[in-house]
């Protein structure tokens, strides 16, 4: 499957990733769990449960635009694991508006 993941931090601050194939969803979940903890992400949810989309958005937000710009291997992993968790061909991670679109 061909994937296209866009991570946006605002106008003209977008990072695009296009790749074929992917990763296992359990591997992706472990990676996001680790990054969520390592980046000391904090998400306030009314139910107290942190969903996959919350993890993806929080990791992108707390990692910041500079990490996507300066750490290409890390950014590639983020995109690959985002696609694995969400199972979609086209994914837009809008960090500025804290939303994910398909």
Order of alpha helices (4+ residues) and beta strands (2+ residues): beta-beta-alpha-alpha-alpha-beta-beta
